[in-house]
Amino acid sequence: MAQPARRQPARPAPLPPLRLTRRGKIVLIGIPLVLLAALLLSLAGFFNSPAKASDSAADLSLTPTVTVTVQPGQSLWAIAGTVAPERDARDVVADIVQLNNLTAGVVHPGQQLYVPTP
């Protein structure tokens, strides 16, 4: 008796080539490029930012200051005009805000402030 012929398993049909839609291209290419650009910009900012105030401790200088107690009805502008009338009040107010780490230009009666002296 003749033996039946062996059947080989059927091969799956080849897949069609991959086609990306416009949205797919944006997701596949655009988003990684945006993330890479953001990373490079943040690193550039990190490496270009000044990290030190001075090269040595001898180059540092102290800002001469006096302590002023805020009186009722007084503002930073009034304090700046009283302490340094020869300077621009905007510069003096900026110095007071920086010296005292003020987040806003609001002061309260009784508050102690460091004020730069001329």
Secondary structure by P-SEA (a helix, b strand, c coil): cccccccccccccccccccccaaaaaaaccaaaaaaaaaaaaaaaaaacccccccccccccccbbbbbbbcccccaaaaaaaacccccaaaaaaaaaaaaccccccccccbbbbbbcc
